[in-house]
Amino acid sequence: MRQTRPDIDNAEATEASMLKMKALMAATGVSKATIAHYVKEGLLPMPRRTSRNMAYYDVSCVERIIFIKKMQANHRLPLSQIKLILEQRDKGREVTPLIELKEVIFGMEGLVRMDLQTFCQATGLSPDQVKTCLDAKLLRPREKDFFDPEDVAAGQVLRVCIDLGMSVAEAEFYPRLAEDVVEKEMAIQKRLAKTKPYEEAVHTTMELTRVARTLRAYIFDRVFQERALLQ
């Protein structure tokens, strides 16, 4: 009778219930490089390596990759936000309210990315001007070295300011005021949401986000209009 070792039998059973890279690619329709990137960013668990060139992936990776693709296609969320949603889902929490909150806060442009050269072409800013605006925190891209349509809109306005003769230094009060305002908004959010159950806390945060955006625009515009009448 063939003698077997329990550790070898267990390893073979584990490998039989897992997927090689080629099988995972076929099941999900994504490339090897994409899967490796998901693992690196923490969206997928590390594979089990049996040798330098052989790795096995848990079958749950198929569903996770499909979920990631759905989040990108239907909700246009960046990977950093999808990772946070997956972490909450792994804790057994309902993620639909969280997805809605992410859309309210971050919008629907998460997958539109452009490099510096494309951004300069879209805004008319030079690379040096972009660097100056970045240093002054007047441009605040979500992802380092990449820009989205909101960044382009801000860049085009900053280009107008520069053309009118307004220096970047003269506009540096905007980020300072924004930091102060948002800090106070976050303190209110923390006070109102910290004792509530998960879904209620998400709903509260969503509503407070809408309130903050409306009041910021309304009050700043009204103050400007009042001063303009006097001037």
C-alpha positions as CSV (number, residue, x, y, z in Angstrom):
1,M,0.0,0.0,0.0
2,R,1.3,3.5,-0.9
3,Q,2.3,5.5,2.1
4,T,1.1,9.1,2.1
5,R,2.0,12.1,4.2
6,P,-0.8,14.2,5.6
7,D,0.9,17.5,4.8
8,I,1.4,16.5,1.1
9,D,-2.2,15.3,0.9
10,N,-3.5,18.5,2.4
11,A,-1.4,20.6,0.0
12,E,-2.7,18.6,-3.0
13,A,-6.3,19.0,-1.8
14,T,-5.8,22.8,-1.3
15,E,-4.3,23.2,-4.8
16,A,-7.2,21.2,-6.3
17,S,-9.6,23.7,-4.9
18,M,-7.7,26.8,-6.1
19,L,-7.0,28.3,-9.5
20,K,-3.8,28.9,-11.4
21,M,-3.3,32.3,-13.0
22,K,-4.3,31.0,-16.5
23,A,-7.6,29.7,-15.1
24,L,-8.3,32.9,-13.2
25,M,-7.7,34.9,-16.3
26,A,-10.1,32.7,-18.3
27,A,-12.8,32.9,-15.7
28,T,-12.7,36.7,-15.3
29,G,-11.5,38.0,-18.7
30,V,-8.8,40.2,-17.1
31,S,-5.1,40.1,-17.9
32,K,-2.2,38.7,-15.7
33,A,-0.9,42.2,-15.2
34,T,-4.3,43.4,-13.9
35,I,-4.6,40.5,-11.5
36,A,-1.1,41.2,-10.2
37,H,-2.0,44.9,-9.8
38,Y,-5.2,44.0,-7.8
39,V,-3.1,41.8,-5.5
40,K,-0.5,44.5,-5.1
41,E,-3.2,47.1,-4.2
42,G,-4.8,44.7,-1.7
43,L,-8.0,44.1,-3.5
44,L,-7.2,40.4,-3.9
45,P,-5.6,38.0,-1.3
46,M,-2.1,37.0,-1.9
47,P,-1.8,33.7,-3.9
48,R,-0.4,30.5,-2.4
49,R,3.0,29.9,-3.9
50,T,4.2,26.3,-4.3
51,S,7.3,27.4,-6.2
52,R,8.9,30.4,-7.7
53,N,6.8,30.2,-10.9
54,M,3.7,28.5,-9.6
55,A,0.9,30.3,-7.6
56,Y,-2.6,29.3,-6.8
57,Y,-5.5,31.8,-6.2
58,D,-8.5,31.3,-4.0
59,V,-11.7,30.7,-6.0
60,S,-13.2,33.7,-4.3
61,C,-10.9,35.8,-6.4
62,V,-13.3,35.2,-9.4
63,E,-16.2,36.8,-7.7
64,R,-14.0,39.6,-6.3
65,I,-12.7,40.5,-9.7
66,I,-16.2,40.5,-11.2
67,F,-17.3,42.8,-8.4
68,I,-14.4,45.1,-9.0
69,K,-15.2,45.3,-12.8
70,K,-18.9,46.0,-11.9
71,M,-17.9,48.8,-9.6
72,Q,-15.7,50.3,-12.3
73,A,-18.2,50.0,-15.1
74,N,-21.5,50.9,-13.2
75,H,-20.2,53.3,-10.6
76,R,-16.9,54.6,-12.1
77,L,-15.2,54.3,-8.8
78,P,-11.4,54.3,-8.5
79,L,-9.6,51.2,-7.1
80,S,-8.8,53.0,-3.8
81,Q,-12.5,53.4,-3.2
82,I,-13.4,49.9,-4.3
83,K,-10.9,48.6,-1.9
84,L,-12.6,50.4,1.0
85,I,-16.0,48.9,-0.1
86,L,-14.5,45.4,-0.3
87,E,-13.1,45.8,3.2
88,Q,-16.6,46.7,4.5
89,R,-18.2,43.8,2.6
90,D,-15.6,41.4,4.0
91,K,-16.8,42.5,7.5
92,G,-20.3,41.3,6.5
93,R,-21.7,44.8,6.0
94,E,-24.2,45.9,3.4
95,V,-22.3,48.0,0.9
96,T,-25.0,49.5,-1.2
97,P,-25.4,52.6,1.0
98,L,-21.6,52.9,1.0
99,I,-21.5,52.8,-2.8
100,E,-24.1,55.6,-2.9
101,L,-22.1,57.6,-0.5
102,K,-19.0,57.3,-2.5
103,E,-20.9,58.5,-5.6
104,V,-22.2,61.5,-3.7
105,I,-18.7,62.5,-2.5
106,F,-16.5,61.5,-5.4
107,G,-18.9,61.8,-8.3
108,M,-18.9,59.5,-11.4
109,E,-15.6,60.4,-13.0
110,G,-13.3,58.0,-11.2
111,L,-12.0,56.3,-14.3
112,V,-11.2,59.4,-16.4
113,R,-7.5,59.9,-15.9
114,M,-5.1,62.0,-17.9
115,D,-1.3,62.6,-17.6
116,L,0.4,66.0,-17.2
117,Q,0.9,66.5,-20.9
118,T,-2.8,65.9,-21.7
119,F,-3.8,68.1,-18.8
120,C,-1.7,71.0,-20.0
121,Q,-3.2,70.7,-23.5
122,A,-6.7,70.7,-22.0
123,T,-6.1,73.7,-19.7
124,G,-3.5,75.8,-21.5
125,L,-1.3,75.7,-18.4
126,S,2.4,75.1,-18.7
127,P,4.1,72.3,-16.7
128,D,5.7,74.9,-14.5
129,Q,2.4,76.7,-13.9
130,V,0.8,73.3,-13.0
131,K,3.6,72.7,-10.5
132,T,3.1,76.2,-9.0
133,C,-0.7,75.5,-8.6
134,L,0.0,72.1,-7.1
135,D,2.4,73.5,-4.6
136,A,-0.1,76.2,-3.7
137,K,-2.8,73.4,-3.3
138,L,-5.0,75.2,-5.9
139,L,-4.9,72.0,-7.9
140,R,-5.6,68.9,-5.8
141,P,-5.8,65.8,-8.0
142,R,-7.1,62.7,-6.3
143,E,-4.4,60.5,-7.7
144,K,-0.7,61.5,-7.9
145,D,0.5,62.4,-11.4
146,F,-3.0,62.0,-12.9
147,F,-5.9,64.5,-13.5
148,D,-9.6,64.2,-14.0
149,P,-12.3,66.4,-15.5
150,E,-12.8,68.4,-12.3
151,D,-9.1,69.1,-12.3
152,V,-9.4,70.3,-15.9
153,A,-12.2,72.7,-15.0
154,A,-10.2,74.2,-12.1
155,G,-7.1,74.4,-14.3
156,Q,-8.9,76.3,-17.0
157,V,-10.2,78.8,-14.4
158,L,-6.7,79.2,-13.0
159,R,-5.4,79.8,-16.6
160,V,-7.9,82.7,-16.9
161,C,-6.8,84.1,-13.6
162,I,-3.2,84.1,-14.7
163,D,-4.1,85.7,-18.0
164,L,-5.9,88.4,-16.2
165,G,-2.8,89.2,-14.2
166,M,-3.8,87.5,-10.9
167,S,-0.9,85.7,-9.2
168,V,-1.1,82.2,-7.8
169,A,-0.1,83.6,-4.4
170,E,-3.2,85.9,-4.4
171,A,-5.4,82.8,-4.6
172,E,-3.8,80.9,-1.8
173,F,-6.5,81.9,0.7
174,Y,-8.9,79.5,-1.0
175,P,-7.3,76.3,0.1
176,R,-6.6,77.8,3.6
177,L,-10.3,78.7,4.0
178,A,-11.3,75.3,2.6
179,E,-9.2,73.4,5.1
180,D,-10.9,75.4,8.0
181,V,-14.4,74.9,6.6
182,V,-14.0,71.2,6.0
183,E,-12.4,70.6,9.4
184,K,-15.5,72.1,11.0
185,E,-17.8,70.1,8.7
186,M,-16.0,66.9,9.6
187,A,-16.3,67.6,13.3
188,I,-20.1,67.9,12.9
189,Q,-20.2,64.7,10.9
190,K,-18.3,62.9,13.5
191,R,-20.5,64.1,16.3
192,L,-23.7,63.2,14.5
193,A,-22.7,59.8,13.1
194,K,-20.3,58.3,15.6
195,T,-23.0,56.7,17.8
196,K,-25.3,55.5,15.0
197,P,-25.4,52.1,13.4
198,Y,-23.4,51.6,10.2
199,E,-26.2,52.2,7.7
200,E,-27.6,55.2,9.6
201,A,-24.1,56.7,9.9
202,V,-23.6,56.3,6.1
203,H,-27.0,58.0,5.5
204,T,-26.2,60.8,7.8
205,T,-22.9,61.4,6.2
206,M,-24.5,61.4,2.7
207,E,-27.1,64.0,3.8
208,L,-24.5,66.2,5.5
209,T,-22.4,66.1,2.3
210,R,-25.4,67.5,0.3
211,V,-26.0,70.1,3.0
212,A,-22.4,71.2,3.1
213,R,-22.2,71.6,-0.7
214,T,-25.4,73.6,-0.9
215,L,-24.6,75.9,2.0
216,R,-21.0,76.5,0.8
217,A,-22.2,77.6,-2.6
218,Y,-25.1,79.6,-1.4
219,I,-23.4,81.5,1.4
220,F,-20.2,82.3,-0.6
221,D,-22.3,83.6,-3.5
222,R,-24.5,85.6,-1.3
223,V,-21.6,87.2,0.5
224,F,-20.0,88.0,-2.8
225,Q,-23.2,89.5,-4.1
226,E,-23.6,91.7,-1.0
227,R,-20.0,93.0,-1.3
228,A,-20.5,93.6,-5.1
229,L,-23.5,95.7,-4.4
230,L,-21.5,97.9,-2.0
231,Q,-18.6,98.2,-4.4
